[in-house]
Amino acid sequence: KPEERRKALQEALEKSSYEKDEVIADGVFIGTIDVSGMTAEQALEAVLSYADGIGKKTLTVTLEGADELGPIQTTAAGLGLQMDDLTGTIMEALTLGKGGNLIVRYKAEKDLQASHQIYEFSMGIDESRVEQFITEQMGDLIAERI
């Protein structure tokens, strides 16, 4: 839930030594999202917006051999779209190149100029919601074939 994610990030920021307006270094991505120059909160909003867009994507289910049942549509959100906890990922992105001595920070900056740092996050669907969807949409057909 977005509000819970915002609260968790806020708590992590309060426990850290970083100010609210601290920005992520250039060349940093979370998945395919360029979070360069964003604050932690802006990065979270960018990832949540991306996930919201994925959640609105329409999925069409067709069953081979079940001509009496036309295509059934739902959304990824309707199947319980979930994603990893982002707080740790965003805090790691925020701290990149900001810790250690001058040489360590300089090396991190040069590494980012040479190639991007990509932090992965994963998304999935809730299996119980998928089962519920199948039962609601195709239950009669499944019962007939058993």
N, C-alpha and C positions, 0 to 999 in steps of 0.2 A: 504494500500500500504506500502510495507516495508520501503521505504525511508521516508515516512511521520511518520511512527512509530519510526524510528531511530532518526529523528529530534525532535519529541516530547519527547523522552527519554533524549536526549542530553540537551534539554531545562530544563527538570525537574532536571537533575543532576546539571546543572549550578545554579539553584535556591536553591538547597539543600546545606547542609554543608558537604556533602560527596565528597571525592575525586573520580576521575575517576577510580582509581585502587582499590577502596573499594570492598570487596568481601562479598557475601551472606553467612550467617552462615551455618554450617553443619546441615543436616537434613531438609532442606527446599526444597519443591517441588512446581512447578507450574503445576497443573494437574498431569500427570504421569512423568513429566520431573524433574529429580534431578538437581537442580541448585546450590547445595552446592559448595561453594568455587569459584563460578563464579562472575565476575563483572556484573553490571547491563546490560552492552552492550552484554556480552557473553550470559547472560540469555535470552535476547531478541532474539539473533541469534538462540539459541537453540529452543525457542518456534516457531520462524518463520520457521525454518527448519522442525520441527515437522508438522506444518500447511501445509507447502509445500508438504510434503509426503502424508498427508491426501488429499490435493487437487489433487494429481496425481492418486488417487485411482479410478478405473473404476467402474462405476455404470451401471448395465444392467437393462433395463426396458422391461418388457413383459406385454402384455395385454391379459388377459384371454378372449377367444372367438374371438380374432382378429387374426385368423390363417394366413391371408394374409399379416400380418405385423409381420416380424421377430423381434427378440430382438433388441433393440436400445441401443447403448452404449454412455456414456458421462463420464465426470470426475466430481468430486465434484467442482473443480475450474470452470468448464464449467457451473455449475449451480450457480456460484457467491458465492463460499465459503467465509464466513465472520467470524471474531472473535472479541471478546471484545477488547476495548482499553487496551493495556497491560501496559502502562506507570505506572498507579497507582498501579497495582498489583506488578510489578517489584520493584518499589520504596518501597512499603510496605515490600516486602521480603528482600530488602537490609537493611532496618532499623531495622528489627527484632533483638532484643537482643543488640541493640547499643544505645538505649535511656534510660533515667532515671538514677537513682543512681546505685551504685555498687550492691546492693541487687537485684534490679529489673533486671539488666543485668545478674547476676549470676543465678537467678531463670529461666530466659528465656533460658539460656544455658543448665541448667539441664533439663528443660522441653523438649528441643530438643533432648537431649540424651535419654530420656525416650520414646518419640514418635515424629514422623515427623510432621512438620507444612506443610499443603497442602493448597495452594492458588488455588482456582478453576478459570477457565476461560471457556467461552462457545464459541462454534462455531455453525454456522447455514448457511443456504443458502438464497440467495436473491429470494424472492417470484416472483418478476417480471421476473427474469431470468428463473425460473422454468416454468412460464406461456409462456414465449417466446419459450422455448425448446419444450413444449407440442404442441404449435401452429405450430412450424416449422416441427416437426417430425410426428405429428399425426393429424394435422389440417384437411386433406382430409378425414381421417377415421372418425373423430368426426363429421364433416359436413354431411357425409353420414348417420350417425346413428341418427341424430337429426330429 
